[in-house]
Amino acid sequence: MEQPHWKRVLESIQTAQTIFFLGASDSGKTTFLTWVANALHAQERRVCVVDTDVGQSSVGPPTTIGLGLVSQQMRRAQDLAPVSLYFVGATSPRGHLLPMLVGTKRLVDRGRALGMDHVLIDTSGFVSGPVGRTLKQHKISLVAPDVVICLQRADECEGILQAYRRTHTPQILRLEASIACRQRSVGERRAYRARALQRYFARTKPLTLQWDALNLIDTPSRLVGEWQGTLLGLLDEAGETLGLGLLQRLDCARHHMVLRAPHIQQSIAGIRWSWTRLGPHGALVERARERTV
């Protein structure tokens, strides 16, 4: 629901191309971003959303960063169909900071290249501790937003914002977190991911790929153990994510893999491996990474 101060914020961002939304979980970031996107679209501005919340994704399936173009008024951010994805392969930024930064930068650049008047960046609620602070500060440095809109209940984001006390760009706009937002439990968040992935993989077909003919990224050095259900990013020749696949079987003798994926029109030229498996009931399990010396 529209809050009294939202229109004042809208007036402050009329000339801002890149707008970064910051806040802890369930602070109202995505709700406010949706309102801003609708308001700017109503002014006949070209608007896109880059959704970097890989755990509670709105644009695209969980484990991905998604880019969506606003072509009509939205009831919610989930109404946006992704025009571009970046497969991170996990539902938490922890342990995946580099893919998070690379994916965010690539999709923000894509939005700018499409000639958008406004690129709105939604983010995860991971704002606490040194890792959360480092991720958000480096993400801001990398995409160089004109404005950072921070929604917080107290001062939970000030450890991040202290890096911009004496800078003119980005402009910092602080808002109180919406009192209408209910904090969701871990179980509710897990169920949201499961439903989203079940919808994504509802209609799939089997694919057999010869891995000697593919670009292989982040592939484990030893493919031993149970890998069935592993989430894979399916890539084109330029390394762009075409969609996701679920590994069904590995045939090491014949060097091919069988997976299930939604219909993808383009030719698959590469695979980005992940350490995340989709269980039989839609739950995601992250496999322990192999140790390197």
MOPE-V102392 format. One record per backbone hydrogen bond with DSSP energy under -1.0 kcal/mol. NH is the residue of the N-H (numbers start at 1). CO is the residue of the C=O. Records with the same first field share a line. If there is no record, write none. Layout:
NH->CO  CO
This chain:
6->3
9->5
10->6
11->7
12->8
16->13
19->119
20->147
21->121
22->149
27->24
32->28
33->29
34->30
35->31
36->32
37->33
38->34
39->35
40->36
41->37
42->38
44->41
45->40
48->118
49->68
50->120
51->66
52->122
54->52
63->54
64->61
65->86
66->51
67->84
68->49
70->47
79->76
80->77
83->67
84->67
86->65
88->63
89->63
96->93
100->96
101->97
102->98
103->99
104->100
105->101
106->102
107->103
108->104
109->105
110->106
111->107
112->108
113->109
114->110
115->112
116->111
117->46
118->46
119->17
120->48
121->19
122->50
127->125
132->128
133->129
134->130
135->131
136->132
137->133
138->134
139->135
140->136
141->137
142->138
143->139
144->140
146->18
147->18
148->171
149->20
150->173
151->22
152->175
158->155
160->157
161->157
162->158
163->160
164->161
171->146
173->148
175->150
177->152
178->27
181->178
189->185
190->186
191->187
192->188
193->189
194->190
195->191
196->192
197->193
198->194
199->195
200->196
201->197
202->199
205->261
207->259
209->257
211->255
213->210
214->211
215->269
217->271
224->222
229->247
230->227
231->276
232->245
233->272
234->243
235->270
236->240
239->236
242->234
243->234
245->232
246->260
247->230
248->258
249->258
251->256
255->251
256->251
257->209
258->249
259->207
260->246
261->205
269->235
270->235
271->215
272->233
273->217
277->285
278->229
279->283
282->279
285->277
287->275
